[in-house]
Amino acid sequence: MQTDTSHQWIRSTYSGWSNLCVEVARRGHCMIVRDSKQPTGPVLIASPVQWSAFVEAVSGGEFD
């Protein structure tokens, strides 16, 4: 399995060393999201407006 080294993938510090989280990276102006357990799998692409709305919703507790 080959991992994507073309992007600087980051994950939340809350995930610790486990592989049970999502990772994000910037692709141009968009953000891409992948499952850390499947680094060569599909990615979700979010525009700047979509990403901002998502981060605001998470910060506001909308998904708690």
Gaussian input, Z-matrix of N, CA and C with variables (Angstrom, degrees):
# hf/3-21g

backbone

0 1
 N
 C     1     B1
 C     2     B2     1     A1
 N     3     B3     2     A2     1     D1
 C     4     B4     3     A3     2     D2
 C     5     B5     4     A4     3     D3
 N     6     B6     5     A5     4     D4
 C     7     B7     6     A6     5     D5
 C     8     B8     7     A7     6     D6
 N     9     B9     8     A8     7     D7
 C    10    B10     9     A9     8     D8
 C    11    B11    10    A10     9     D9
 N    12    B12    11    A11    10    D10
 C    13    B13    12    A12    11    D11
 C    14    B14    13    A13    12    D12
 N    15    B15    14    A14    13    D13
 C    16    B16    15    A15    14    D14
 C    17    B17    16    A16    15    D15
 N    18    B18    17    A17    16    D16
 C    19    B19    18    A18    17    D17
 C    20    B20    19    A19    18    D18
 N    21    B21    20    A20    19    D19
 C    22    B22    21    A21    20    D20
 C    23    B23    22    A22    21    D21
 N    24    B24    23    A23    22    D22
 C    25    B25    24    A24    23    D23
 C    26    B26    25    A25    24    D24
 N    27    B27    26    A26    25    D25
 C    28    B28    27    A27    26    D26
 C    29    B29    28    A28    27    D27
 N    30    B30    29    A29    28    D28
 C    31    B31    30    A30    29    D29
 C    32    B32    31    A31    30    D30
 N    33    B33    32    A32    31    D31
 C    34    B34    33    A33    32    D32
 C    35    B35    34    A34    33    D33
 N    36    B36    35    A35    34    D34
 C    37    B37    36    A36    35    D35
 C    38    B38    37    A37    36    D36
 N    39    B39    38    A38    37    D37
 C    40    B40    39    A39    38    D38
 C    41    B41    40    A40    39    D39
 N    42    B42    41    A41    40    D40
 C    43    B43    42    A42    41    D41
 C    44    B44    43    A43    42    D42
 N    45    B45    44    A44    43    D43
 C    46    B46    45    A45    44    D44
 C    47    B47    46    A46    45    D45
 N    48    B48    47    A47    46    D46
 C    49    B49    48    A48    47    D47
 C    50    B50    49    A49    48    D48
 N    51    B51    50    A50    49    D49
 C    52    B52    51    A51    50    D50
 C    53    B53    52    A52    51    D51
 N    54    B54    53    A53    52    D52
 C    55    B55    54    A54    53    D53
 C    56    B56    55    A55    54    D54
 N    57    B57    56    A56    55    D55
 C    58    B58    57    A57    56    D56
 C    59    B59    58    A58    57    D57
 N    60    B60    59    A59    58    D58
 C    61    B61    60    A60    59    D59
 C    62    B62    61    A61    60    D60
 N    63    B63    62    A62    61    D61
 C    64    B64    63    A63    62    D62
 C    65    B65    64    A64    63    D63
 N    66    B66    65    A65    64    D64
 C    67    B67    66    A66    65    D65
 C    68    B68    67    A67    66    D66
 N    69    B69    68    A68    67    D67
 C    70    B70    69    A69    68    D68
 C    71    B71    70    A70    69    D69
 N    72    B72    71    A71    70    D70
 C    73    B73    72    A72    71    D71
 C    74    B74    73    A73    72    D72
 N    75    B75    74    A74    73    D73
 C    76    B76    75    A75    74    D74
 C    77    B77    76    A76    75    D75
 N    78    B78    77    A77    76    D76
 C    79    B79    78    A78    77    D77
 C    80    B80    79    A79    78    D78
 N    81    B81    80    A80    79    D79
 C    82    B82    81    A81    80    D80
 C    83    B83    82    A82    81    D81
 N    84    B84    83    A83    82    D82
 C    85    B85    84    A84    83    D83
 C    86    B86    85    A85    84    D84
 N    87    B87    86    A86    85    D85
 C    88    B88    87    A87    86    D86
 C    89    B89    88    A88    87    D87
 N    90    B90    89    A89    88    D88
 C    91    B91    90    A90    89    D89
 C    92    B92    91    A91    90    D90
 N    93    B93    92    A92    91    D91
 C    94    B94    93    A93    92    D92
 C    95    B95    94    A94    93    D93
 N    96    B96    95    A95    94    D94
 C    97    B97    96    A96    95    D95
 C    98    B98    97    A97    96    D96
 N    99    B99    98    A98    97    D97
 C   100   B100    99    A99    98    D98
 C   101   B101   100   A100    99    D99
 N   102   B102   101   A101   100   D100
 C   103   B103   102   A102   101   D101
 C   104   B104   103   A103   102   D102
 N   105   B105   104   A104   103   D103
 C   106   B106   105   A105   104   D104
 C   107   B107   106   A106   105   D105
 N   108   B108   107   A107   106   D106
 C   109   B109   108   A108   107   D107
 C   110   B110   109   A109   108   D108
 N   111   B111   110   A110   109   D109
 C   112   B112   111   A111   110   D110
 C   113   B113   112   A112   111   D111
 N   114   B114   113   A113   112   D112
 C   115   B115   114   A114   113   D113
 C   116   B116   115   A115   114   D114
 N   117   B117   116   A116   115   D115
 C   118   B118   117   A117   116   D116
 C   119   B119   118   A118   117   D117
 N   120   B120   119   A119   118   D118
 C   121   B121   120   A120   119   D119
 C   122   B122   121   A121   120   D120
 N   123   B123   122   A122   121   D121
 C   124   B124   123   A123   122   D122
 C   125   B125   124   A124   123   D123
 N   126   B126   125   A125   124   D124
 C   127   B127   126   A126   125   D125
 C   128   B128   127   A127   126   D126
 N   129   B129   128   A128   127   D127
 C   130   B130   129   A129   128   D128
 C   131   B131   130   A130   129   D129
 N   132   B132   131   A131   130   D130
 C   133   B133   132   A132   131   D131
 C   134   B134   133   A133   132   D132
 N   135   B135   134   A134   133   D133
 C   136   B136   135   A135   134   D134
 C   137   B137   136   A136   135   D135
 N   138   B138   137   A137   136   D136
 C   139   B139   138   A138   137   D137
 C   140   B140   139   A139   138   D138
 N   141   B141   140   A140   139   D139
 C   142   B142   141   A141   140   D140
 C   143   B143   142   A142   141   D141
 N   144   B144   143   A143   142   D142
 C   145   B145   144   A144   143   D143
 C   146   B146   145   A145   144   D144
 N   147   B147   146   A146   145   D145
 C   148   B148   147   A147   146   D146
 C   149   B149   148   A148   147   D147
 N   150   B150   149   A149   148   D148
 C   151   B151   150   A150   149   D149
 C   152   B152   151   A151   150   D150
 N   153   B153   152   A152   151   D151
 C   154   B154   153   A153   152   D152
 C   155   B155   154   A154   153   D153
 N   156   B156   155   A155   154   D154
 C   157   B157   156   A156   155   D155
 C   158   B158   157   A157   156   D156
 N   159   B159   158   A158   157   D157
 C   160   B160   159   A159   158   D158
 C   161   B161   160   A160   159   D159
 N   162   B162   161   A161   160   D160
 C   163   B163   162   A162   161   D161
 C   164   B164   163   A163   162   D162
 N   165   B165   164   A164   163   D163
 C   166   B166   165   A165   164   D164
 C   167   B167   166   A166   165   D165
 N   168   B168   167   A167   166   D166
 C   169   B169   168   A168   167   D167
 C   170   B170   169   A169   168   D168
 N   171   B171   170   A170   169   D169
 C   172   B172   171   A171   170   D170
 C   173   B173   172   A172   171   D171
 N   174   B174   173   A173   172   D172
 C   175   B175   174   A174   173   D173
 C   176   B176   175   A175   174   D174
 N   177   B177   176   A176   175   D175
 C   178   B178   177   A177   176   D176
 C   179   B179   178   A178   177   D177
 N   180   B180   179   A179   178   D178
 C   181   B181   180   A180   179   D179
 C   182   B182   181   A181   180   D180
 N   183   B183   182   A182   181   D181
 C   184   B184   183   A183   182   D182
 C   185   B185   184   A184   183   D183
 N   186   B186   185   A185   184   D184
 C   187   B187   186   A186   185   D185
 C   188   B188   187   A187   186   D186
 N   189   B189   188   A188   187   D187
 C   190   B190   189   A189   188   D188
 C   191   B191   190   A190   189   D189

   B1=1.4523
   B2=1.5208
   B3=1.3079
   B4=1.4580
   B5=1.5218
   B6=1.3126
   B7=1.4590
   B8=1.5182
   B9=1.3005
   B10=1.4672
   B11=1.5182
   B12=1.3175
   B13=1.4630
   B14=1.5195
   B15=1.3322
   B16=1.4587
   B17=1.5272
   B18=1.3115
   B19=1.4649
   B20=1.5195
   B21=1.3111
   B22=1.4618
   B23=1.5258
   B24=1.3098
   B25=1.4579
   B26=1.5262
   B27=1.3299
   B28=1.4647
   B29=1.5151
   B30=1.3138
   B31=1.4638
   B32=1.5124
   B33=1.2920
   B34=1.4546
   B35=1.5185
   B36=1.3205
   B37=1.4591
   B38=1.5240
   B39=1.3260
   B40=1.4578
   B41=1.5214
   B42=1.3267
   B43=1.4613
   B44=1.5247
   B45=1.3104
   B46=1.4621
   B47=1.5186
   B48=1.3096
   B49=1.4700
   B50=1.5188
   B51=1.3109
   B52=1.4627
   B53=1.5247
   B54=1.2948
   B55=1.4616
   B56=1.5194
   B57=1.3190
   B58=1.4529
   B59=1.5233
   B60=1.3164
   B61=1.4537
   B62=1.5192
   B63=1.2971
   B64=1.4598
   B65=1.5190
   B66=1.3160
   B67=1.4550
   B68=1.5210
   B69=1.3230
   B70=1.4578
   B71=1.5189
   B72=1.3215
   B73=1.4616
   B74=1.5204
   B75=1.2991
   B76=1.4646
   B77=1.5285
   B78=1.3178
   B79=1.4634
   B80=1.5256
   B81=1.3137
   B82=1.4644
   B83=1.5123
   B84=1.3306
   B85=1.4715
   B86=1.5179
   B87=1.3282
   B88=1.4593
   B89=1.5215
   B90=1.3168
   B91=1.4608
   B92=1.5173
   B93=1.3386
   B94=1.4555
   B95=1.5165
   B96=1.3269
   B97=1.4576
   B98=1.5255
   B99=1.3309
   B100=1.4630
   B101=1.5210
   B102=1.3121
   B103=1.4584
   B104=1.5262
   B105=1.3148
   B106=1.4615
   B107=1.5285
   B108=1.3375
   B109=1.4599
   B110=1.5283
   B111=1.3258
   B112=1.4638
   B113=1.5295
   B114=1.3294
   B115=1.4643
   B116=1.5310
   B117=1.3157
   B118=1.4666
   B119=1.5220
   B120=1.3249
   B121=1.4606
   B122=1.5151
   B123=1.3153
   B124=1.4671
   B125=1.5240
   B126=1.3211
   B127=1.4588
   B128=1.5183
   B129=1.3017
   B130=1.4553
   B131=1.5172
   B132=1.3176
   B133=1.4657
   B134=1.5272
   B135=1.3318
   B136=1.4657
   B137=1.5213
   B138=1.3135
   B139=1.4653
   B140=1.5241
   B141=1.3350
   B142=1.4737
   B143=1.5318
   B144=1.3167
   B145=1.4712
   B146=1.5286
   B147=1.3310
   B148=1.4647
   B149=1.5147
   B150=1.3338
   B151=1.4662
   B152=1.5234
   B153=1.3224
   B154=1.4715
   B155=1.5147
   B156=1.3396
   B157=1.4636
   B158=1.5301
   B159=1.3187
   B160=1.4641
   B161=1.5263
   B162=1.3353
   B163=1.4656
   B164=1.5263
   B165=1.3075
   B166=1.4681
   B167=1.5287
   B168=1.3285
   B169=1.4667
   B170=1.5250
   B171=1.3172
   B172=1.4724
   B173=1.5128
   B174=1.3223
   B175=1.4694
   B176=1.5256
   B177=1.3205
   B178=1.4526
   B179=1.5232
   B180=1.3383
   B181=1.4616
   B182=1.5177
   B183=1.3145
   B184=1.4687
   B185=1.5344
   B186=1.3123
   B187=1.4636
   B188=1.5247
   B189=1.3300
   B190=1.4792
   B191=1.5031
   A1=108.25
   A2=116.61
   A3=121.38
   A4=109.10
   A5=116.63
   A6=119.97
   A7=110.20
   A8=115.52
   A9=122.58
   A10=108.98
   A11=116.80
   A12=120.55
   A13=111.58
   A14=117.06
   A15=119.94
   A16=112.56
   A17=117.06
   A18=121.47
   A19=109.09
   A20=115.83
   A21=120.80
   A22=107.22
   A23=116.40
   A24=121.85
   A25=109.70
   A26=115.78
   A27=120.79
   A28=108.71
   A29=115.45
   A30=120.50
   A31=109.00
   A32=115.93
   A33=121.67
   A34=110.98
   A35=116.13
   A36=120.06
   A37=110.63
   A38=118.41
   A39=122.21
   A40=112.00
   A41=117.67
   A42=120.12
   A43=112.26
   A44=117.80
   A45=120.60
   A46=110.74
   A47=116.15
   A48=120.86
   A49=111.76
   A50=118.09
   A51=120.21
   A52=110.38
   A53=115.11
   A54=121.20
   A55=110.41
   A56=116.85
   A57=121.49
   A58=110.67
   A59=115.77
   A60=118.90
   A61=109.85
   A62=115.11
   A63=120.61
   A64=108.41
   A65=115.03
   A66=121.47
   A67=107.72
   A68=116.61
   A69=121.19
   A70=109.78
   A71=114.65
   A72=121.23
   A73=107.52
   A74=115.35
   A75=120.50
   A76=109.02
   A77=115.95
   A78=122.85
   A79=106.27
   A80=115.97
   A81=119.27
   A82=109.27
   A83=116.67
   A84=121.31
   A85=112.10
   A86=117.00
   A87=121.36
   A88=111.76
   A89=115.34
   A90=121.92
   A91=107.23
   A92=115.91
   A93=120.28
   A94=108.12
   A95=115.77
   A96=122.83
   A97=107.86
   A98=116.71
   A99=120.53
   A100=110.06
   A101=115.31
   A102=123.13
   A103=107.78
   A104=117.88
   A105=120.60
   A106=112.46
   A107=117.17
   A108=120.27
   A109=111.44
   A110=117.66
   A111=122.37
   A112=109.74
   A113=117.73
   A114=120.53
   A115=114.36
   A116=117.74
   A117=119.58
   A118=111.66
   A119=116.82
   A120=121.51
   A121=112.07
   A122=116.19
   A123=121.07
   A124=112.10
   A125=115.86
   A126=122.07
   A127=109.40
   A128=115.53
   A129=123.65
   A130=106.89
   A131=117.42
   A132=121.54
   A133=108.64
   A134=116.14
   A135=121.87
   A136=110.01
   A137=115.47
   A138=120.56
   A139=108.59
   A140=117.80
   A141=119.48
   A142=112.72
   A143=117.79
   A144=121.11
   A145=110.15
   A146=117.09
   A147=120.48
   A148=111.56
   A149=116.86
   A150=120.53
   A151=110.83
   A152=117.11
   A153=120.57
   A154=111.44
   A155=116.79
   A156=120.64
   A157=110.67
   A158=117.29
   A159=121.41
   A160=111.04
   A161=116.96
   A162=121.04
   A163=110.00
   A164=117.49
   A165=121.00
   A166=110.64
   A167=117.29
   A168=120.77
   A169=110.97
   A170=117.30
   A171=120.81
   A172=110.01
   A173=116.94
   A174=121.14
   A175=111.73
   A176=116.25
   A177=120.91
   A178=113.77
   A179=117.04
   A180=120.41
   A181=114.51
   A182=117.05
   A183=120.53
   A184=113.03
   A185=118.20
   A186=120.80
   A187=112.88
   A188=117.30
   A189=120.77
   A190=111.41
   D1=130.96
   D2=179.51
   D3=-106.89
   D4=132.90
   D5=179.71
   D6=-92.98
   D7=158.52
   D8=-179.66
   D9=-79.01
   D10=109.62
   D11=178.14
   D12=-102.88
   D13=5.31
   D14=-178.75
   D15=-82.18
   D16=-9.10
   D17=178.24
   D18=-126.57
   D19=154.55
   D20=175.76
   D21=-91.79
   D22=94.87
   D23=-177.94
   D24=-79.73
   D25=137.93
   D26=176.74
   D27=-129.46
   D28=155.63
   D29=176.22
   D30=-135.79
   D31=161.32
   D32=-178.76
   D33=-63.03
   D34=142.73
   D35=174.91
   D36=-67.71
   D37=-18.01
   D38=177.48
   D39=-68.81
   D40=-19.70
   D41=-177.88
   D42=-79.87
   D43=-11.20
   D44=-179.45
   D45=61.59
   D46=-139.58
   D47=-178.85
   D48=-98.82
   D49=3.47
   D50=-178.58
   D51=-73.07
   D52=163.33
   D53=177.47
   D54=-104.14
   D55=27.82
   D56=-175.45
   D57=-108.46
   D58=60.48
   D59=-177.06
   D60=-156.01
   D61=-179.10
   D62=173.15
   D63=-106.06
   D64=157.44
   D65=176.57
   D66=-123.80
   D67=150.51
   D68=179.89
   D69=-126.37
   D70=153.75
   D71=176.28
   D72=-150.97
   D73=159.91
   D74=177.05
   D75=-94.92
   D76=134.08
   D77=173.91
   D78=-126.45
   D79=101.61
   D80=-174.44
   D81=62.77
   D82=-124.07
   D83=178.28
   D84=-91.65
   D85=-8.63
   D86=-176.08
   D87=-96.84
   D88=164.28
   D89=173.10
   D90=-107.95
   D91=141.29
   D92=175.41
   D93=-118.20
   D94=145.13
   D95=-175.33
   D96=-127.88
   D97=137.44
   D98=176.86
   D99=-138.59
   D100=162.03
   D101=174.99
   D102=-81.67
   D103=125.37
   D104=-177.31
   D105=-64.28
   D106=-22.97
   D107=178.72
   D108=-77.11
   D109=-17.36
   D110=-179.13
   D111=-130.93
   D112=69.61
   D113=-174.58
   D114=-63.26
   D115=-19.33
   D116=177.26
   D117=-101.78
   D118=5.61
   D119=-178.68
   D120=-80.88
   D121=-168.64
   D122=-177.89
   D123=-67.42
   D124=158.56
   D125=176.34
   D126=-123.04
   D127=154.21
   D128=173.56
   D129=-100.54
   D130=130.87
   D131=-179.36
   D132=-109.68
   D133=128.88
   D134=-179.66
   D135=-123.00
   D136=132.33
   D137=175.51
   D138=-68.70
   D139=166.32
   D140=177.39
   D141=-56.63
   D142=-40.03
   D143=179.73
   D144=-66.34
   D145=-44.77
   D146=178.69
   D147=-63.26
   D148=-43.27
   D149=-178.94
   D150=-64.09
   D151=-43.56
   D152=178.76
   D153=-61.36
   D154=-42.33
   D155=178.68
   D156=-63.83
   D157=-40.45
   D158=178.97
   D159=-64.02
   D160=-48.83
   D161=-179.39
   D162=-61.69
   D163=-41.11
   D164=178.44
   D165=-63.33
   D166=-41.17
   D167=179.35
   D168=-65.44
   D169=-43.06
   D170=177.94
   D171=-62.99
   D172=-46.55
   D173=-179.72
   D174=-62.14
   D175=-31.29
   D176=-179.52
   D177=-84.90
   D178=1.18
   D179=177.18
   D180=80.38
   D181=15.48
   D182=-176.50
   D183=-62.54
   D184=-25.23
   D185=-176.52
   D186=-106.33
   D187=8.78
   D188=179.41
   D189=-72.56

